């Protein structure tokens, strides 16, 4: 029986591309457009020299062509270059993909065909995917989970020769959210604004450049709730109530839901008092990431966590107008925090 090909990762694809190791076919698909764009843009910018691109590089959009037209383009031979590059953007709108299936059985070795399918995935049970995987690369770009975002911020800045305080990374991640294109754009703006020679981003820099208070933000509210610091939590909620742009119910509901959902999972861990074991069980980045869940285990019973998750769902529905004719977001926010902490 043939050994199953390991799933392609962004890092493995980029490493191969930098080494000029190209596959004849790439299917890049998924909910997160950031990695799809990074890979396809790198191929567009680096495979061919600028003077070779006019005759050997074609970028087309799925809504404007059919599968047959894509195959016709892919079957062409390079002119005064080693390769041709065909990039199909927004391929989710492409019709007639049966022609691609047949092409994948024997792709032209001098052509690099890149299919960019955003806002979803192609069913892996389809022959289109299995045939592409047999001769090339199939990559699924998944939405990053909330707890992974601070690590992404740190890694991204490291590629730019900069570092960031852990609290600052979390502040940025929680304020911007999981749209990686927007997140990296904001980080680039912060880097540009740093004084010459300064490569360290602190909470004070984030407060100044992005407009997130280092003392009153979703990160600090989450910490206050985890630690059951009633005074600080109420301070932050009152600040949010008076300054809706600083933080709102809609911004921190997903953050709290994610934390308490994971805390419920932590209750099933075989070793709750061991940082590394708990981090491994919960698939966290390291022992330090498990500490806040160990704190939560001490401060909230399993029954209370279930009640909190139920309350979060209720408040989310009420914030959208379900069974709630008059209660405003500010009052719902205060009601929720009181319920969690008492």
C-alpha positions in Angstrom: 0.0 0.0 0.0 1.4 3.4 -1.0 2.5 5.6 1.9 0.2 8.6 2.5 1.8 11.9 1.5 2.2 14.2 4.6 0.0 17.4 4.5 1.9 20.3 3.1 2.5 23.2 5.5 3.2 26.8 4.7 6.7 26.5 6.1 7.5 23.4 4.0 6.1 25.0 0.8 8.1 28.2 1.3 11.3 26.3 2.1 11.0 24.4 -1.2 10.2 27.5 -3.2 13.2 29.3 -1.7 15.3 26.3 -2.8 13.8 26.6 -6.3 12.1 23.2 -5.9 8.9 23.6 -7.8 5.8 21.4 -8.3 3.9 21.4 -11.5 0.6 21.9 -9.7 -0.4 23.8 -6.5 -3.9 23.9 -5.0 -4.0 26.6 -2.3 -7.3 26.6 -0.5 -9.0 27.5 2.8 -10.6 30.2 4.9 -7.4 32.1 5.7 -6.4 34.1 2.6 -3.2 35.4 4.1 -1.1 32.3 3.5 -2.7 31.7 0.0 -1.6 35.2 -1.0 1.9 34.8 0.5 2.6 31.6 -1.5 1.1 32.7 -4.8 2.7 36.2 -4.6 6.1 34.6 -3.9 5.7 32.3 -6.9 4.7 35.3 -9.1 7.7 37.4 -7.9 10.5 34.8 -7.7 10.1 32.0 -10.3 10.7 34.1 -13.4 13.0 37.0 -13.9 11.2 40.3 -14.7 12.1 40.2 -18.4 10.7 36.6 -18.7 7.3 37.4 -17.3 5.6 39.1 -20.2 5.5 36.0 -22.3 5.6 33.3 -19.6 3.5 34.5 -16.6 -0.3 34.7 -16.7 -2.5 35.7 -13.8 -6.2 35.1 -14.4 -9.4 35.1 -12.3 -11.7 32.1 -11.9 -14.8 34.1 -12.8 -13.3 35.2 -16.2 -12.2 31.7 -17.5 -13.2 28.1 -17.6 -11.3 25.0 -16.7 -10.6 24.3 -20.4 -9.1 27.8 -20.9 -6.9 27.3 -17.8 -5.6 23.9 -19.2 -5.0 25.5 -22.6 -2.8 28.1 -20.9 -1.0 25.5 -18.8 -0.2 23.4 -21.9 1.8 26.2 -23.5 5.5 26.0 -23.6 7.9 28.7 -22.2 9.5 31.3 -24.5 13.1 32.0 -23.8 12.7 30.8 -20.2 12.8 27.6 -18.3 9.2 27.7 -17.1 5.7 29.2 -17.5 3.7 30.3 -14.5 -0.1 30.3 -14.5 -1.9 31.6 -11.4 -5.7 31.3 -11.1 -7.0 33.7 -8.4 -10.5 33.4 -6.9 -10.6 29.9 -8.3 -13.8 29.1 -6.2 -15.7 30.8 -9.1 -14.0 28.6 -11.8 -16.4 26.4 -13.9 -15.6 23.2 -15.7 -12.9 21.8 -13.4 -13.2 18.4 -15.0 -10.7 19.6 -17.5 -8.2 20.2 -14.7 -8.7 16.7 -13.4 -7.6 15.3 -16.7 -4.6 17.8 -16.9 -3.4 16.7 -13.5 -3.0 13.2 -14.8 -0.1 14.4 -16.9 0.8 18.0 -16.2 3.3 19.9 -18.4 6.6 19.7 -16.4 7.7 23.2 -17.5 4.5 24.8 -16.2 3.7 25.8 -12.7 0.0 26.0 -12.3 -1.3 27.6 -9.1 -5.0 27.4 -8.2 -6.0 29.8 -5.4 -9.4 28.7 -3.9 -10.4 31.1 -1.1 -13.2 31.3 1.4 -13.5 27.5 1.8 -12.0 24.3 0.7 -12.5 21.8 -2.2 -13.9 18.5 -0.9 -10.8 16.3 -0.5 -12.8 13.3 -1.7 -13.0 14.7 -5.1 -10.6 13.5 -7.8 -9.5 17.1 -8.5 -7.8 17.2 -5.1 -6.4 13.6 -5.0 -5.0 13.9 -8.6 -3.4 17.3 -7.8 -1.9 15.8 -4.6 -0.4 12.9 -6.5 1.7 15.2 -8.8 2.0 18.4 -6.8 1.0 20.3 -3.7 -2.3 20.7 -2.0 -2.3 23.2 0.9 -5.2 24.1 3.2 -4.9 27.5 4.8 -6.9 27.3 8.1 -8.2 30.2 10.2 -5.8 30.7 13.1 -7.3 30.0 16.5 -7.4 32.9 19.0 -4.8 31.5 21.3 -2.3 31.2 18.4 -2.5 34.8 17.4 0.0 36.2 19.9 2.5 33.6 18.8 1.9 34.6 15.2 2.5 38.3 16.1 5.8 37.4 17.7 6.9 35.2 14.7 5.9 37.8 12.1 7.8 40.6 13.9 10.9 38.2 14.2 11.0 38.0 10.4 11.2 41.8 10.4 14.1 41.8 13.0 11.8 43.1 15.8 10.6 41.7 19.1 7.4 42.4 21.1 6.5 42.1 24.8 4.1 39.1 25.4 1.4 41.4 26.8 1.7 43.8 23.9 1.4 40.8 21.4 -1.8 39.7 23.1 -3.2 43.3 23.2 -2.6 43.6 19.4 -4.0 40.1 18.6 -7.2 40.6 20.7 -7.8 44.1 19.4 -7.3 43.3 15.7 -8.6 39.8 15.7 -7.8 36.8 13.4 -7.7 38.7 10.0 -4.0 38.1 9.4 -3.8 40.5 6.5 -5.2 43.3 8.7 -3.0 42.2 11.6 0.2 42.3 9.7 -0.8 45.6 8.1 -1.2 47.1 11.6 2.1 45.6 12.8 3.9 47.1 9.7 2.5 50.5 10.7 3.8 50.1 14.2 7.2 49.2 12.9 7.4 52.2 10.7 6.5 54.5 13.6 9.2 53.1 15.9 12.2 55.5 16.4 15.4 54.7 14.5 17.3 51.9 16.0 14.3 50.8 18.2 13.1 47.2 17.5 11.2 46.4 20.6 7.4 46.8 20.8 6.0 47.4 24.3 2.4 47.8 25.6 3.1 51.6 25.7 3.9 51.5 22.0 0.8 49.5 21.2 -1.3 52.0 23.3 0.2 54.9 21.4 0.2 53.6 17.9 -2.9 51.3 17.7 -5.0 53.1 20.4 -5.4 50.2 22.8 -5.2 51.2 26.5 -2.5 49.1 28.2 -4.6 49.1 31.4 -8.2 48.9 30.1 -8.4 46.4 27.3 -9.9 43.0 26.6 -6.6 41.3 27.5 -6.6 42.9 31.0 -10.3 42.2 31.5 -9.7 38.5 30.6 -6.8 38.4 33.1 -8.9 40.0 35.8 -11.7 37.4 35.3 -9.2 34.5 35.3 -7.7 35.8 38.5 -11.2 36.6 39.9 -10.1 40.2 40.6 -13.5 41.7 41.0 -12.4 45.3 41.5 -10.2 45.4 38.4 -12.8 43.7 36.2 -15.4 46.2 37.3 -13.0 49.1 36.6 -12.4 47.9 33.1 -16.1 47.2 32.4 -17.1 50.7 33.6 -14.3 52.1 31.4 -15.6 50.2 28.4 -19.2 51.4 29.1 -18.0 55.0 29.0 -15.5 54.4 26.1 -17.2 52.0 23.6 -14.4 52.3 21.1 -11.9 51.0 23.7 -13.8 47.7 24.2 -17.3 46.4 23.8 -19.4 43.4 24.6 -19.1 42.2 21.0 -15.3 42.4 21.2 -14.7 40.3 24.3 -17.6 37.8 24.2 -15.6 35.5 21.8 -12.5 35.9 23.9 -14.2 34.9 27.1 -16.1 32.1 25.4 -12.9 30.7 23.9 -11.2 30.8 27.4 -14.0 29.1 29.3 -14.5 26.5 26.5 -10.9 25.6 26.8 -11.1 25.6 30.6 -13.8 23.0 30.4 -11.4 20.9 28.3 -8.7 21.4 30.9 -11.0 19.7 33.5 -10.6 16.4 31.5 -6.8 16.6 31.4 -5.1 13.6 33.2 -2.5 15.9 34.8 -4.0 19.3 35.7 -1.2 20.4 38.0 1.7 19.9 35.5 2.2 22.9 33.1 3.9 20.9 30.3 1.5 18.0 30.5 -1.6 20.3 30.5 -0.1 22.4 27.6 0.5 19.2 25.6 -3.1 17.9 26.3 -4.6 21.2 25.3 -2.3 21.7 22.3 -0.9 25.0 23.6 2.4 26.6 22.6 4.2 25.8 25.9 3.9 25.4 29.7 3.6 29.2 30.2 0.4 29.1 28.1 -1.2 26.5 30.5 -0.7 28.7 33.6 -3.8 30.8 33.0 -5.9 27.6 32.8 -4.3 26.2 36.0 -5.4 29.5 37.6 -8.9 29.1 36.2 -9.1 25.5 37.5 -8.4 26.9 41.0 -10.9 29.8 40.8 -13.8 28.2 39.0 -15.5 24.8 39.6 -16.5 22.6 36.7 -20.2 23.3 37.3 -19.5 27.1 37.4 -17.6 26.9 34.0 -20.6 25.1 32.5 -22.9 27.8 33.8 -20.6 30.5 32.5 -20.6 29.0 29.0 -24.4 28.8 29.1 -24.5 32.5 30.2 -22.2 33.6 27.5 -24.4 31.9 24.9 -27.5 33.6 26.4 -25.8 37.1 26.5 -24.6 36.6 22.9 -28.2 35.9 21.8 -29.6 38.8 23.8 -27.0 41.1 22.4 -28.4 40.3 18.9 -31.9 41.1 20.0 -33.2 37.6 20.8 -35.6 37.7 23.8 -34.3 41.2 24.7 -36.5 44.1 23.9 -34.6 46.8 25.8 -31.3 45.9 27.6 -28.3 47.7 26.1 -24.9 46.2 25.5 -23.4 48.0 28.4 -25.9 46.6 30.9 -25.5 43.1 29.4 -21.8 43.4 29.8 -22.1 44.3 33.5 -24.6 41.6 34.0 -22.3 39.0 32.5 -19.2 40.0 34.5 -21.2 40.0 37.7 -22.5 36.5 36.9 -19.0 35.2 36.1 -17.4 36.6 39.2 -20.1 35.7 41.8 
